[in-house]
Amino acid sequence: MKPIGLERIGVLVLLLVAAAPAFALQEQHGGAENKQEARPEQRQEPAKPQQARPQPQRQQAPQERPQPQRQPQAKAPQARPQPQQRAKRTQQPGHATGQQASWQAHKAGNFKAEHRTWQQRGGYHGYRIPDDRFRASFGEDHRFRMSSYPMSMSGGYPRFQFGGMWMSVLDPWPEYWAANWYSNDDVYIVFMDGGYYLCNRSYPGDQVALSVSL
């Protein structure tokens, strides 16, 4: 074999020296690729929804019991007075409801025996109504109901106001008249035998002695 020449050896050395960096770069690049291939692809897992941490329950202050609301008390409807009650409330002495006790106490036991005319009484001594005024407001043509006029007691006798004057009933009223005559019967005032009398249209012929005063 022929000995290799120094020139050839030098050429080989130069080639090796020149190729070494390229080979190193190739080896480095290949190693990086291998490392990348060797690493498994990391899959990005979907982010799990974060569960809300349970908040510690706050102790609620004890609720105040609602106080029952006091409803305004409805005023009890006042009963409207019935006609009779209303009459009592607005009663004046002449109303029938106020007259009952007075008239019952002045009822005759026997009118024929207890009645006295003005002649028997010694004549009339009370107020004398003027003739023109008497004709205008008194007499049989001017009948009225006793219960429509004021009434009171005077000297133990019942009296009523009519025509602007007071009439005192001196005789007891006949026991055979209706018990409610002062409410239902038409009465009138006459002047006869020198004095005044109360007459009842339902019982003609009876005259109850009256005394007139202002």
Beta strands, then each sheet from edge to edge (+ up, - down):
strand 1: 151-154
strand 2: 157-162
strand 3: 165-169
strand 4: 187-192
strand 5: 195-200
strand 6: 203-213
sheet 1: 1+ 2- 3+ 6- 5+ 4-
end
